[in-house]
Amino acid sequence: MAAAVQAELNGHTAPEPVLPAQPVVGGLAVAAVSHASGGRPLAKPPVRKLAKDLGVDLATVVPTGADGVVTREDVHAAVAAPVAPSQAPTTSGAVAEAAPGVEPAPAASALAARETRIPVKGVRKATAQAMVASAFTAPHVTEFVTVDVTRTMKLVQKLKADPDMAGLRVNPLLLVAKALLVAIKRNPDVNAAWDEENQEIVRKGYVNLGIAAATPRGLIVPNIKDAGVKTLPELSAALGELIATARDGRTSPADMSGGTVTITNVGVFGIDTGTPILNPGESAILAFGAVKLQPWVHKGKVKPRQVTTLALSFDHRLVDGELGSKVLADVAAVLENPQRLITWG
């Protein structure tokens, strides 16, 4: 522009600028960015989406449709068109030489053909939204403890033979749930919720115990209402019904609402422990890891013992380190010596 103005002042017209030759890709001249219309490339919305999915810049596609409209075939042709490594144009306009031994990246369409896209909806979508909201709303703190649960595992076997537990689900998770309920009874301040709108801590006088369940529909967290007042047989029956209902896909929204604390049993997958994310609106979540036979110092001697690792995540706005530590320590103490279920429970 400046050269043209100066030329006019000097009494003659500046020569027309010489445009660089259009690079040739796969035998086709690459369309100029502005296209013939001088603006945005013409294409229907589905074609634009296809180009976006395949990583194709419509401005570089030669249109073959009527009135210069880019078609689906044009987009696929642009993807399939090979670019010689030694002739790939650089941002400066120079020709870049391919590095020795370096193969060109596979075409986007070839990669897309090896991918499967699964729509995020239903339970999985709701879970994802809830976990993101929880992770970025509540300040999480996680503590860990490794505990000898040999006595608990022996108690599980005794309970299976107890006539009062006949026909009921009896497993380590049942006693972990009971241990957590005992710990909450001893430390009731942990069973609370943060009310952001009213800037209040709401301490709950009931425990709705959530159990994270993996189902074909995704992860759900139904809860046992008033779990804190149930006897061991009642808790076992409720736990069995909860899991069966979840696996059958019959869990209702009411079953998943109103939870106060949750247990996630990652041990069933052979995992030692993890850092669980709080279920939205709850104060704490306990991860129960795999129970493994390990060398352990017991009564002054190294012996093989059944050992597990527990992890407790809690909302640090309403549960401080002391309270969280007491809860986790109490759960561990009950599992190490189930006799405390009688004296504490």
C-alpha distance (Angstrom), angle and dihedral (degrees) to the residues before:
residue distance angle dihedral
M1 . . .
A2 3.81 . .
A3 3.82 90.8 .
A4 3.79 91.2 51.6
V5 3.81 92.9 50.6
Q6 3.80 91.7 49.3
A7 3.79 90.2 49.1
E8 3.81 91.2 53.7
L9 3.80 90.0 51.3
N10 3.79 89.9 52.1
G11 3.78 90.9 54.3
H12 3.77 100.8 -107.3
T13 3.78 136.9 83.7
A14 3.78 120.6 -104.8
P15 3.78 114.9 -117.6
E16 3.80 116.9 -102.1
P17 3.82 111.1 -94.0
V18 3.76 114.6 -105.5
L19 3.82 110.8 -119.3
P20 3.79 117.5 -142.9
A21 3.76 115.2 -107.3
Q22 3.77 114.3 -95.6
P23 3.80 111.4 -103.8
V24 3.78 115.2 -114.1
V25 3.80 117.6 -127.7
G26 3.80 118.9 -174.5
G27 3.80 91.8 -20.0
L28 3.84 93.7 -52.6
A29 3.75 125.8 104.0
V30 3.82 110.9 -118.5
A31 3.78 110.1 -116.8
A32 3.78 117.0 -115.8
V33 3.80 115.2 -103.8
S34 3.76 92.7 -112.7
H35 3.85 94.8 47.6
A36 3.75 120.2 -154.5
S37 3.78 92.0 -63.1
G38 3.79 90.7 59.8
G39 3.81 92.2 -127.1
R40 3.80 144.0 56.1
P41 3.83 114.5 -10.1
L42 3.79 112.0 -100.1
A43 3.81 114.2 -115.4
K44 3.79 139.0 135.9
P45 3.83 118.4 -106.7
P46 3.85 94.3 -105.6
V47 3.79 89.8 52.6
R48 3.80 91.2 49.0
K49 3.79 89.8 51.8
L50 3.80 91.1 48.8
A51 3.80 90.4 51.3
K52 3.80 91.1 48.8
D53 3.82 92.2 49.2
L54 3.80 91.5 49.9
G55 3.79 94.3 43.4
V56 3.81 94.4 -116.4
D57 3.80 121.6 151.0
L58 3.81 105.6 -137.3
A59 3.78 89.4 -151.3
T60 3.81 88.6 68.9
V61 3.81 95.7 48.9
V62 3.82 120.5 100.8
P63 3.84 106.3 -132.7
T64 3.80 118.5 -135.8
G65 3.79 98.6 173.9
A66 3.77 126.2 102.4
D67 3.81 114.4 -70.6
G68 3.80 91.4 9.1
V69 3.83 96.7 -61.2
V70 3.81 116.4 159.3
T71 3.82 111.4 -125.2
R72 3.81 132.3 -158.0
E73 3.80 88.5 -105.3
D74 3.79 89.7 55.6
V75 3.81 91.2 54.2
H76 3.80 92.7 48.5
A77 3.79 90.0 47.4
A78 3.79 90.5 52.9
V79 3.81 90.4 51.9
A80 3.79 93.9 46.7
A81 3.81 94.3 46.3
P82 3.83 107.2 107.3
V83 3.76 119.7 -132.0
A84 3.79 113.6 -148.1
P85 3.81 107.8 -126.8
S86 3.77 91.5 -135.5
Q87 3.82 93.1 50.1
A88 3.82 101.4 45.4
P89 3.84 107.3 131.2
T90 3.81 116.4 -126.2
T91 3.79 126.6 -143.3
S92 3.79 89.1 -98.7
G93 3.80 92.9 55.0
A94 3.80 93.4 -108.9
V95 3.78 122.2 124.6
A96 3.80 113.3 -105.8
E97 3.78 119.5 -141.0
A98 3.81 115.3 -135.9
A99 3.78 114.1 -114.5
P100 3.81 112.4 -109.9
G101 3.79 113.1 -96.2
V102 3.82 93.8 9.6
E103 3.79 114.9 124.3
P104 3.81 120.1 -149.6
A105 3.80 116.4 -103.2
P106 3.81 114.4 -96.8
A107 3.79 116.3 -98.4
A108 3.77 116.7 -92.3
S109 3.81 91.2 -118.1
A110 3.79 90.9 55.9
L111 3.80 90.7 52.6
A112 3.80 92.1 45.4
A113 3.80 90.1 53.9
R114 3.81 88.7 60.6
E115 3.82 94.5 50.3
T116 3.80 130.7 84.7
R117 3.79 119.8 -150.3
I118 3.82 116.5 -152.4
P119 3.81 117.9 -168.3
V120 3.80 112.3 -123.2
K121 3.78 106.5 -130.5
G122 3.78 144.6 123.5
V123 3.79 118.3 18.9
R124 3.81 94.4 -5.5
K125 3.80 92.4 52.9
A126 3.80 92.5 47.5
T127 3.81 91.0 47.9
A128 3.79 92.6 49.4
Q129 3.80 92.4 50.2
A130 3.81 92.0 47.1
M131 3.81 93.7 49.0
V132 3.81 93.0 49.1
A133 3.82 90.6 48.5
S134 3.80 91.1 49.0
A135 3.80 95.8 45.1
F136 3.81 93.2 51.2
T137 3.81 97.6 37.9
A138 3.80 107.8 43.0
P139 3.82 118.1 53.1
H140 3.80 102.1 -126.5
V141 3.80 124.7 -146.2
T142 3.81 120.1 -177.5
E143 3.79 127.4 -163.5
F144 3.80 128.5 -174.6
V145 3.79 136.5 -153.5
T146 3.81 131.4 179.3
V147 3.78 113.8 -146.8
D148 3.79 140.6 -176.2
V149 3.81 105.6 -119.6
T150 3.80 97.9 174.3
R151 3.82 92.5 119.0
T152 3.80 91.1 48.3
M153 3.80 91.4 52.7
K154 3.81 89.7 50.8
L155 3.81 90.0 49.8
V156 3.81 90.0 53.1
Q157 3.80 89.4 58.5
K158 3.82 91.9 47.8
L159 3.80 92.0 49.6
K160 3.80 91.4 51.7
A161 3.80 87.5 61.1
D162 3.81 94.1 44.7
P163 3.83 112.7 109.4
D164 3.82 90.2 -141.4
M165 3.81 88.9 62.0
A166 3.80 96.8 45.6
G167 3.80 112.3 139.8
L168 3.80 92.9 8.9
R169 3.79 130.2 116.5
V170 3.81 107.2 -101.4
N171 3.80 117.4 179.5
P172 3.83 139.9 128.8
L173 3.83 91.1 -86.0
L174 3.81 89.3 63.7
L175 3.80 91.7 58.0
V176 3.80 92.4 43.1
A177 3.80 87.9 54.5
K178 3.80 91.0 49.0
A179 3.81 91.0 47.6
L180 3.81 91.2 52.3
L181 3.80 91.2 49.2
V182 3.81 89.9 51.6
A183 3.82 90.1 49.7
I184 3.82 90.7 50.8
K185 3.80 90.4 49.9
R186 3.81 89.1 54.5
N187 3.84 92.3 43.4
P188 3.83 105.8 32.0
D189 3.82 94.6 167.5
V190 3.81 89.5 74.7
N191 3.80 90.7 65.0
A192 3.79 96.0 76.9
A193 3.79 145.5 105.2
W194 3.79 135.1 -135.8
D195 3.83 114.8 -119.8
E196 3.79 103.5 -157.7
E197 3.81 95.7 -179.0
N198 3.80 94.9 54.6
Q199 3.80 95.8 28.2
E200 3.79 91.9 -125.9
I201 3.79 138.4 131.9
V202 3.80 108.6 -130.6
R203 3.79 111.4 -154.1
K204 3.80 111.8 -157.7
G205 3.79 121.5 -136.3
Y206 3.81 90.1 -157.6
V207 3.80 134.9 51.1
N208 3.79 119.2 -132.9
L209 3.80 100.0 -172.7
G210 3.79 114.3 -149.9
I211 3.80 120.8 -151.4
A212 3.81 115.6 -162.4
A213 3.81 108.1 -133.9
A214 3.80 128.0 -170.0
T215 3.80 109.7 -141.4
P216 3.82 135.4 168.9
R217 3.82 86.7 -100.0
G218 3.79 92.1 54.1
L219 3.78 136.2 -96.3
I220 3.79 116.1 -25.3
V221 3.81 131.4 174.9
P222 3.82 112.6 -150.0
N223 3.77 115.8 174.7
I224 3.79 138.7 -142.3
K225 3.79 107.9 -121.7
D226 3.82 116.0 -129.6
A227 3.79 90.8 -2.1
G228 3.79 91.1 161.7
V229 3.80 94.3 70.1
K230 3.80 97.6 45.5
T231 3.79 123.6 107.6
L232 3.80 118.0 -124.7
P233 3.83 93.2 -97.8
E234 3.82 90.6 47.3
L235 3.79 91.1 48.4
S236 3.79 90.4 48.9
A237 3.82 92.0 50.7
A238 3.82 92.0 47.9
L239 3.80 92.0 48.0
G240 3.79 92.3 50.2
E241 3.79 92.5 48.7
L242 3.81 92.0 47.2
I243 3.81 93.3 53.1
A244 3.82 94.5 44.0
T245 3.79 91.7 49.3
A246 3.80 91.9 49.0
R247 3.80 93.6 50.0
D248 3.81 91.0 49.2
G249 3.80 90.6 52.1
R250 3.80 92.8 -118.5
T251 3.81 98.8 119.5
S252 3.80 109.6 130.6
P253 3.81 126.4 -145.8
A254 3.82 88.3 -110.6
D255 3.80 89.5 58.3
M256 3.81 89.6 57.6
S257 3.81 98.7 44.3
G258 3.78 129.8 86.1
G259 3.80 98.7 27.8
T260 3.82 118.2 160.7
V261 3.84 104.5 -175.3
T262 3.81 132.7 5.3
I263 3.80 141.3 -151.6
T264 3.80 121.7 -151.2
N265 3.78 114.9 -165.5
V266 3.81 103.7 -151.6
G267 3.80 90.0 158.4
V268 3.81 91.6 81.3
F269 3.82 86.6 69.8
G270 3.81 92.5 51.3
I271 3.81 92.5 -104.4
D272 3.80 118.8 144.5
T273 3.81 95.8 -147.4
G274 3.79 144.1 -54.9
T275 3.78 144.8 -162.5
P276 3.82 103.1 -90.4
I277 3.80 122.2 -155.4
L278 3.79 117.1 -126.6
N279 3.76 119.3 -104.8
P280 3.85 104.0 -115.8
G281 3.80 112.7 -89.0
E282 3.80 94.0 16.4
S283 3.79 129.0 111.2
A284 3.81 102.9 -144.8
I285 3.80 145.2 10.7
L286 3.80 126.6 -162.6
A287 3.82 122.0 -150.5
F288 3.81 114.5 -152.8
G289 3.80 111.6 -156.3
A290 3.79 132.1 -156.6
V291 3.80 118.0 -66.9
K292 3.81 109.0 -128.1
L293 3.78 136.4 176.1
Q294 3.81 105.7 -111.4
P295 3.81 138.4 161.7
W296 3.80 107.6 -93.1
V297 3.78 136.0 173.6
H298 3.80 104.9 -113.3
K299 3.81 121.4 171.4
G300 3.78 90.5 -14.1
K301 3.81 95.9 -51.2
V302 3.78 133.5 93.4
K303 3.79 107.9 -114.0
P304 3.81 136.7 161.5
R305 3.80 107.1 -95.6
Q306 3.80 137.3 171.2
V307 3.80 105.1 -103.9
T308 3.80 134.8 -179.6
T309 3.80 138.2 174.6
L310 3.79 123.1 -129.3
A311 3.81 126.0 -160.9
L312 3.79 124.2 -164.8
S313 3.80 120.4 -165.0
F314 3.79 116.8 -170.3
D315 3.79 140.9 175.7
H316 3.80 104.5 -99.6
R317 3.80 92.0 -156.7
L318 3.80 90.7 73.1
V319 3.81 104.6 13.0
D320 3.80 116.0 59.1
G321 3.79 125.2 -161.2
E322 3.80 94.2 -94.4
L323 3.79 94.9 52.8
G324 3.80 93.7 43.5
S325 3.81 90.7 48.8
K326 3.81 92.2 50.3
V327 3.79 92.0 51.6
L328 3.81 93.4 49.2
A329 3.81 92.2 44.3
D330 3.81 91.1 51.3
V331 3.81 92.3 50.6
A332 3.80 89.8 50.2
A333 3.81 92.1 47.1
V334 3.81 92.6 53.3
L335 3.81 92.6 47.9
E336 3.79 91.7 47.5
N337 3.81 91.8 49.2
P338 3.83 111.8 17.6
Q339 3.81 88.9 -172.5
R340 3.81 84.6 85.9
L341 3.80 88.1 71.0
I342 3.79 86.2 74.4
T343 3.79 98.1 43.5
W344 3.84 98.0 37.3
G345 3.77 102.4 28.1
